[in-house]
Amino acid sequence: MRIKLLLICLLAIPWVSIAQTNSTSWTNLNGLVVGQRIQIVDTSSKTHNGVFASLSDEAISIKTSKGEESVLKPNVRAVKLVKSSHRTRNTLIGLGVGAGVGAAIGAATGESEGFPIDITRGMKAGVGAVLGGVGGAVVGALLPSGGFTIIYTASPQ
């Protein structure tokens, strides 16, 4: 069994290396679509955030709130594609899962007779759903989302 696993791993190495892209190629930027959110890092480590406008062999241009900016190719250290945030989706998923788990726990604890009022199983399930939903929504909102995909990095000089 170990020999088969080792053989599979060895045979997979060429496929993994083929799948890797060369991020030092300026032609990688040809895949950008006008309107995509990107971040350009220049050689002085200043970041330029905006919407992709155009590309030439000499420079890349973005539209920002201040207008259109161009950064010359020799001054570009990296170009990153900004991924969209999924915070709302994560919050709603956390709300649903938390409410479901809270309701299940509340219903599983059974009825109780005690101070100050008698609480039924349904009431406990409802309270559990509300508390679990709030907790799940908070956790979902705090999950990291978005980020960057590096499209271009300047080759070291």
C-alpha positions in Angstrom: 0.0 0.0 0.0 2.8 2.4 0.8 4.5 1.7 -2.5 1.3 2.6 -4.4 0.9 5.8 -2.4 4.5 6.8 -3.1 4.1 6.0 -6.8 1.0 8.1 -7.0 2.7 11.0 -5.3 5.7 10.8 -7.6 3.6 10.6 -10.7 1.6 13.7 -9.6 4.6 15.9 -9.3 4.8 16.9 -13.0 1.0 17.8 -13.0 1.4 20.0 -10.0 4.3 21.9 -11.6 2.3 22.3 -14.8 -0.6 23.9 -12.8 1.7 26.6 -11.3 1.7 29.9 -13.2 4.5 32.3 -13.6 3.4 35.4 -11.7 6.4 37.4 -12.9 5.0 37.7 -16.4 3.4 41.0 -17.3 1.1 39.1 -19.8 -0.8 37.6 -16.8 -2.5 41.0 -16.5 -4.1 40.5 -20.0 -6.7 38.4 -18.2 -8.0 41.4 -16.2 -11.4 42.7 -17.2 -12.3 46.4 -17.1 -14.2 47.0 -13.9 -12.4 44.4 -11.7 -11.2 45.7 -8.3 -7.4 45.5 -8.1 -4.6 46.7 -5.9 -1.3 47.8 -7.3 1.8 47.9 -5.0 4.5 50.1 -6.3 8.3 49.9 -5.7 8.0 52.4 -2.8 5.4 50.0 -1.1 2.6 52.4 -1.7 -0.7 50.7 -2.5 -3.1 52.0 -5.2 -6.6 50.6 -4.9 -9.2 51.0 -7.6 -11.0 49.5 -10.6 -9.0 48.2 -13.5 -9.2 50.6 -16.5 -6.5 49.7 -19.0 -3.2 48.0 -19.7 -0.3 48.6 -22.0 3.2 47.4 -22.4 4.4 50.4 -20.5 1.8 50.9 -17.7 -1.3 49.8 -15.9 -4.2 52.2 -15.2 -6.9 52.1 -12.6 -9.9 54.4 -11.8 -10.0 55.6 -8.2 -12.2 58.1 -6.3 -9.6 60.8 -7.2 -9.7 60.0 -10.9 -7.6 57.7 -13.2 -4.1 56.7 -12.0 -1.4 55.0 -14.1 1.6 53.2 -12.7 4.6 52.6 -15.1 5.6 49.0 -15.4 9.1 49.5 -13.9 7.5 51.0 -10.8 5.0 48.1 -10.3 6.1 45.6 -7.6 2.8 43.6 -7.5 -0.8 43.5 -8.9 -3.4 41.8 -6.8 -7.0 40.9 -7.7 -9.4 41.9 -4.8 -11.8 39.1 -3.9 -15.3 40.0 -2.9 -16.2 39.8 0.7 -18.7 37.1 1.8 -19.5 38.7 5.2 -23.2 38.9 4.7 -23.4 35.3 3.5 -21.3 34.1 6.4 -23.5 36.0 8.9 -26.7 34.5 7.5 -25.3 31.0 7.5 -24.1 31.5 11.1 -27.6 32.8 12.0 -29.3 29.8 10.5 -27.0 27.2 12.0 -26.9 28.9 15.4 -30.7 29.1 15.6 -31.1 25.5 14.6 -28.6 24.2 17.1 -30.0 26.5 19.8 -33.5 25.3 19.2 -32.4 21.7 19.2 -30.6 22.1 22.5 -33.5 24.0 24.0 -36.0 21.3 23.0 -33.8 18.5 24.2 -33.6 19.9 27.8 -37.3 19.1 28.4 -39.9 21.0 30.5 -39.2 22.4 33.9 -41.4 23.5 36.7 -39.8 26.1 38.8 -39.2 29.7 39.8 -40.5 32.1 38.6 -42.7 30.5 35.9 -43.2 27.1 34.3 -41.2 26.9 31.1 -42.3 24.5 28.4 -40.1 22.6 25.9 -41.3 24.9 23.1 -40.4 28.0 25.1 -36.9 26.6 25.7 -36.5 25.8 22.0 -37.5 29.4 21.1 -35.1 31.0 23.6 -32.4 28.6 22.4 -33.1 29.5 18.8 -32.8 33.2 19.5 -29.6 32.9 21.6 -28.0 30.5 19.2 -29.0 32.6 16.2 -27.4 35.7 17.7 -24.3 33.9 18.6 -24.0 32.2 15.2 -24.6 35.5 13.4 -21.8 37.1 15.4 -19.4 34.3 14.7 -20.3 34.4 11.0 -19.7 38.1 10.8 -16.3 37.7 12.4 -15.1 35.0 10.0 -12.4 36.3 7.6 -13.5 36.8 4.1 -12.3 38.4 0.9 -8.6 38.8 0.3 -6.3 39.0 -2.6 -5.1 36.8 -5.5 -1.6 37.8 -6.7 -1.6 38.2 -10.5 1.7 39.8 -11.1 4.9 40.2 -9.1 8.0 42.0 -10.5 11.0 39.8 -11.0 13.8 40.5 -8.5 16.5 42.8 -10.0 
